[in-house]
Amino acid sequence: MKKLFAILIMCSLSLPVFATEGQEAESIPKDTNSLEVLTTEEIDELNRTTPQDPNMLTAPDSLPSKFKEPVNKKQLAKKFIIAMLCVAGTSVFLYGTLSVYNKIRDGIAEQSSVPPAEGEQPLETSSDLTEAVKTFIEKTHWQG
């Protein structure tokens, strides 16, 4: 129970936090080496006078900045098919590697199998209900 609780706490703490409108940070540090804080007026001035980077792409004038450009359906289908092929390839790879692993493990287990010592019960499972009941009675020394 403690492990489950710890996992839930770690997952919730790893989620990103988004500020909604009205919850913006009131102050921003001037630099990382000092604890001086910018006022809201200085922040507004910096936002107004931020120089444009010549390498930065700007949004086209014909589209509003809040909308994305339309996506080509052929490109979307191509990306989807590539993703599905990657999922299928990964599944086949995992199936193959786990099959090989199981064969190797079974081979090693057969070679190293040691018969139970005197007085020990074998750990084999029963094939039907009557054998299972007989085995239970023998192992528990139950007196009916």
MITIKOL-724522 format. One record per atom (N, C-alpha, C, CB): y, x, z. Coordinates in steps of 0.1 Angstrom, whole numbers, padded with zeros to 4 digits, always signed. Glycine has a CB too. Layout:
<rs>
YXZ/...
</rs>
This chain:
<rs>
-0012+0008+0000/+0000+0000+0000/+0013+0009+0000/+0000-0009+0012/+0012+0020+0008/+0023+0029+0008/+0026+0035-0005/+0021+0040+0019/+0015+0039-0012/+0017+0045-0026/+0023+0035-0035/+0003+0050-0031/+0019+0023-0035/+0025+0013-0044/+0039+0011-0041/+0017-0001-0042/+0043+0010-0028/+0057+0009-0024/+0065+0020-0029/+0058+0007-0009/+0059+0033-0028/+0067+0045-0032/+0069+0044-0047/+0059+0057-0028/+0059+0040-0055/+0060+0039-0069/+0071+0029-0073/+0047+0036-0076/+0071+0018-0066/+0081+0008-0069/+0095+0013-0066/+0079-0005-0061/+0097+0020-0055/+0110+0026-0051/+0114+0036-0062/+0109+0032-0037/+0105+0045-0066/+0108+0055-0076/+0112+0049-0089/+0097+0065-0078/+0105+0038-0093/+0109+0032-0106/+0122+0025-0105/+0098+0021-0109/+0125+0018-0094/+0138+0012-0093/+0150+0022-0092/+0138+0002-0081/+0147+0033-0086/+0158+0043-0085/+0160+0050-0098/+0155+0053-0074/+0150+0050-0107/+0151+0057-0119/+0158+0049-0130/+0138+0062-0124/+0160+0036-0127/+0167+0027-0137/+0181+0031-0139/+0165+0012-0133/+0187+0030-0151/+0201+0033-0152/+0210+0022-0146/+0205+0035-0167/+0221+0026-0142/+0231+0017-0136/+0242+0015-0146/+0236+0022-0122/+0246+0002-0149/+0257-0001-0158/+0268-0007-0150/+0252-0010-0169/+0280-0002-0153/+0292-0009-0146/+0296-0020-0155/+0303+0002-0145/+0299-0031-0149/+0304-0043-0156/+0319-0042-0156/+0298-0056-0150/+0325-0051-0163/+0339-0051-0164/+0345-0054-0150/+0344-0062-0174/+0355-0046-0146/+0361-0047-0133/+0354-0038-0123/+0359-0062-0128/+0343-0031-0127/+0337-0022-0118/+0338-0008-0123/+0322-0026-0117/+0347-0005-0132/+0349+0008-0137/+0353+0017-0126/+0359+0009-0148/+0351+0030-0127/+0355+0040-0117/+0370+0041-0117/+0348+0053-0120/+0375+0040-0105/+0390+0041-0103/+0395+0055-0105/+0394+0035-0090/+0387+0065-0102/+0392+0078-0103/+0381+0087-0109/+0395+0084-0089/+0386+0097-0117/+0377+0107-0123/+0382+0121-0119/+0378+0105-0139/+0372+0129-0115/+0376+0143-0111/+0383+0150-0123/+0364+0151-0106/+0393+0158-0120/+0400+0166-0131/+0391+0176-0137/+0413+0173-0125/+0384+0183-0128/+0374+0193-0133/+0362+0194-0123/+0380+0207-0136/+0352+0200-0127/+0340+0201-0118/+0342+0210-0106/+0328+0205-0126/+0352+0219-0107/+0353+0229-0096/+0363+0224-0085/+0359+0242-0102/+0370+0214-0087/+0380+0210-0077/+0376+0195-0074/+0394+0211-0082/+0382+0191-0063/+0380+0177-0058/+0392+0169-0061/+0376+0177-0043/+0402+0174-0069/+0414+0166-0072/+0409+0154-0081/+0424+0175-0079/+0416+0143-0080/+0412+0131-0087/+0424+0126-0095/+0408+0120-0077/+0421+0121-0107/+0431+0116-0116/+0435+0102-0112/+0426+0116-0131/+0447+0098-0113/+0451+0085-0110/+0448+0076-0122/+0466+0084-0106/+0449+0063-0120/+0447+0054-0131/+0457+0055-0143/+0447+0039-0127/+0469+0059-0139/+0479+0061-0150/+0475+0073-0158/+0493+0063-0144/+0471+0084-0152/+0466+0096-0159/+0454+0093-0168/+0463+0107-0149/+0445+0085-0163/+0434+0081-0171/+0438+0073-0183/+0424+0073-0163/+0447+0064-0182/+0452+0056-0193/+0459+0065-0203/+0461+0045-0188/+0467+0075-0198/+0474+0084-0207/+0464+0093-0215/+0483+0093-0199/+0453+0097-0208/+0443+0105-0215/+0436+0097-0226/+0433+0111-0205/+0433+0084-0223/+0427+0076-0232/+0435+0073-0245/+0423+0062-0226/+0448+0072-0243/+0458+0070-0254/+0459+0082-0263/+0471+0065-0249/+0460+0094-0256/+0463+0106-0264/+0451+0115-0267/+0473+0114-0256/+0439+0109-0267/+0428+0117-0270/+0428+0121-0284/+0415+0109-0266/+0428+0134-0288/+0428+0138-0302/+0415+0134-0308/+0431+0153-0303/+0416+0131-0321/+0403+0128-0329/+0397+0141-0333/+0407+0119-0341/+0384+0141-0331/+0376+0153-0335/+0374+0152-0350/+0362+0153-0328/+0377+0162-0358/+0376+0161-0373/+0361+0159-0377/+0381+0173-0379/+0352+0163-0369/+0338+0162-0372/+0332+0148-0368/+0330+0172-0366/+0340+0140-0361/+0335+0127-0356/+0336+0117-0368/+0343+0123-0344/+0326+0109-0369/+0326+0099-0380/+0333+0087-0374/+0312+0095-0384/+0341+0081-0382/+0348+0069-0378/+0341+0056-0385/+0363+0069-0382/+0343+0045-0378/+0338+0033-0384/+0345+0029-0396/+0338+0021-0373/+0339+0023-0406/+0346+0018-0418/+0356+0007-0415/+0336+0013-0429/+0367+0007-0422/+0377-0003-0419/+0373-0017-0423/+0390+0001-0427/+0364-0019-0432/+0360-0032-0436/+0352-0039-0425/+0352-0031-0449/+0344-0032-0417/+0336-0038-0407/+0342-0037-0393/+0322-0032-0407/+0342-0047-0385/+0346-0046-0371/+0338-0035-0364/+0346-0059-0364/+0344-0028-0354/+0336-0018-0348/+0325-0023-0339/+0346-0009-0340/+0325-0036-0335/+0315-0040-0326/+0302-0045-0333/+0321-0052-0318/+0302-0044-0347/+0290-0048-0354/+0284-0036-0361/+0294-0059-0365/+0271-0036-0361/+0264-0025-0368/+0263-0028-0382/+0250-0023-0362/+0261-0017-0390/+0259-0019-0405/+0246-0026-0407/+0260-0006-0412/+0245-0034-0418/+0232-0041-0420/+0221-0031-0423/+0233-0051-0432/+0209-0034-0419/+0197-0026-0421/+0189-0030-0433/+0188-0026-0408/+0186-0021-0441/+0178-0023-0453/+0164-0028-0449/+0177-0011-0463/+0159-0039-0454/+0146-0044-0450/+0134-0035-0454/+0143-0058-0456/+0136-0028-0466/+0125-0018-0470/+0125-0007-0460/+0128-0013-0484/+0136-0001-0456/+0136+0009-0446/+0130+0005-0433/+0150+0015-0444/+0133-0007-0429/+0128-0012-0416/+0113-0014-0417/+0134-0026-0413/+0108-0019-0428/+0093-0021-0430/+0087-0007-0431/+0090-0029-0443/+0093+0003-0437/+0087+0016-0438/+0086+0022-0425/+0096+0025-0448/+0096+0021-0416/+0096+0027-0403/+0085+0020-0394/+0110+0025-0396/+0084+0007-0396/+0074-0001-0388/+0060+0004-0392/+0076-0016-0391/+0057+0005-0405/+0044+0009-0410/+0041+0024-0405/+0044+0009-0425/+0051+0032-0405/+0049+0046-0400/+0046+0046-0386/+0062+0055-0403/+0053+0037-0378/+0050+0037-0363/+0036+0031-0361/+0060+0027-0357/+0032+0021-0369/+0018+0015-0367/+0008+0025-0371/+0017+0002-0375/+0010+0033-0381/+0000+0043-0385/-0001+0054-0374/+0005+0050-0399/+0010+0058-0368/+0010+0067-0357/+0002+0062-0345/+0024+0071-0353/+0004+0049-0342/-0004+0043-0331/-0019+0043-0335/+0001+0028-0329/-0022+0039-0347/-0036+0039-0351/-0042+0053-0351/-0038+0033-0365/-0035+0063-0356/-0040+0077-0356/-0042+0082-0342/-0030+0085-0363/-0033+0079-0333/-0034+0083-0319/-0046+0076-0313/-0022+0080-0311/-0049+0063-0316/-0060+0056-0310/-0073+0063-0315/-0060+0042-0314/-0074+0066-0328/-0086+0072-0333/-0088+0086-0327/-0085+0073-0349/-0077+0093-0326/-0078+0107-0320/-0084+0106-0305/-0065+0114-0320/-0078+0096-0297/-0082+0095-0284/-0097+0090-0283/-0073+0085-0276/-0101+0081-0291/-0115+0076-0292/-0124+0088-0295/-0116+0065-0302/-0121+0096-0305/-0129+0107-0308/-0130+0117-0297/-0124+0114-0321/-0119+0121-0292/-0120+0131-0281/-0127+0126-0269/-0106+0136-0277/-0125+0114-0265/-0132+0108-0254/-0147+0107-0256/-0127+0095-0250/-0151+0104-0269/-0165+0103-0272/-0172+0117-0271/-0167+0098-0287/-0165+0127-0276/-0170+0141-0275/-0171+0145-0260/-0161+0151-0283/-0161+0141-0253/-0161+0145-0238/-0173+0138-0231/-0148+0140-0232/-0175+0125-0234/-0186+0118-0228/-0200+0124-0231/-0186+0103-0231/-0202+0128-0244/-0214+0135-0248/-0216+0148-0241/-0214+0137-0263/-0206+0156-0240/-0207+0169-0233/-0210+0166-0218/-0194+0177-0234/-0203+0157-0212/-0205+0154-0198/-0219+0149-0195/-0195+0144-0193/-0224+0140-0204/-0238+0135-0202/-0248+0146-0204/-0241+0124-0212/-0246+0155-0213/-0255+0167-0215/-0255+0176-0203/-0251+0175-0228/-0244+0178-0197/-0243+0187-0185/-0250+0180-0174/-0229+0190-0182/-0248+0166-0172/-0253+0159-0161/-0268+0159-0162/-0248+0145-0161/-0274+0157-0174/-0289+0157-0176/-0295+0171-0172/-0293+0154-0190/-0288+0182-0175/-0293+0195-0172/-0293+0198-0157/-0285+0205-0180/-0283+0193-0151/-0281+0196-0137/-0286+0185-0127/-0267+0199-0134/-0293+0175-0133/-0298+0165-0124/-0309+0170-0115/-0303+0153-0132/-0308+0167-0102/-0317+0172-0092/-0324+0159-0086/-0310+0180-0081/-0337+0159-0085/-0344+0148-0079/-0340+0146-0064/-0359+0148-0081/-0340+0134-0059/-0337+0133-0045/-0347+0139-0036/-0336+0118-0041/-0342+0145-0025/-0351+0152-0015/-0360+0141-0008/-0343+0160-0005/-0369+0146+0000/-0378+0137+0007/-0370+0129+0017/-0389+0145+0014/-0373+0116+0017/-0366+0107+0026/-0353+0101+0021/-0363+0114+0039/-0348+0106+0010/-0336+0101+0004/-0339+0091-0007/-0327+0113-0003/-0330+0081-0008/-0332+0070-0018/-0325+0074-0031/-0326+0057-0012/-0331+0072-0042/-0324+0075-0055/-0312+0065-0057/-0334+0073-0067/-0302+0070-0064/-0290+0062-0066/-0290+0054-0079/-0278+0071-0066/-0302+0051-0084/-0303+0043-0097/-0301+0029-0093/-0317+0045-0103/-0295+0021-0103/-0292+0007-0101/-0304-0001-0106/-0280+0003-0108/-0305-0013-0100/-0316-0022-0104/-0313-0029-0117/-0318-0032-0093/-0324-0033-0124/-0323-0039-0137/-0322-0054-0136/-0334-0035-0146/-0327-0060-0126/-0326-0075-0125/-0324-0078-0110/-0339-0081-0130/-0323-0091-0107/-0319-0096-0094/-0330-0094-0084/-0316-0111-0095/-0342-0096-0087/-0353-0094-0077/-0354-0080-0073/-0366-0099-0083/-0353-0070-0082/-0353-0056-0079/-0341-0053-0070/-0353-0047-0091/-0330-0058-0073/-0318-0056-0065/-0319-0061-0050/-0305-0062-0071/-0325-0073-0049/-0328-0078-0035/-0338-0069-0028/-0333-0093-0036/-0349-0065-0035/-0359-0057-0028/-0353-0043-0024/-0370-0054-0038/-0344-0038-0033/-0338-0025-0029/-0329-0027-0017/-0330-0019-0041/-0321-0037-0017/-0312-0040-0006/-0320-0041+0007/-0304-0053-0008/-0331-0049+0007/-0339-0050+0019/-0345-0037+0024/-0350-0061+0016/-0349-0029+0014/-0355-0016+0018/-0345-0007+0024/-0362-0009+0006/-0333-0006+0018/-0323+0003+0022/-0316-0001+0036/-0312+0005+0012/-0316-0014+0038/-0309-0019+0051/-0319-0021+0062/-0301-0031+0048/-0332-0020+0058/-0343-0023+0068/-0341-0037+0075/-0343-0012+0079/-0338-0046+0066/-0334-0060+0071/-0347-0067+0075/-0327-0068+0060/-0347-0074+0086/-0358-0082+0091/-0355-0096+0089/-0362-0078+0106/-0361-0103+0080/-0358-0117+0077/-0366-0126+0085/-0361-0121+0063/
</rs>
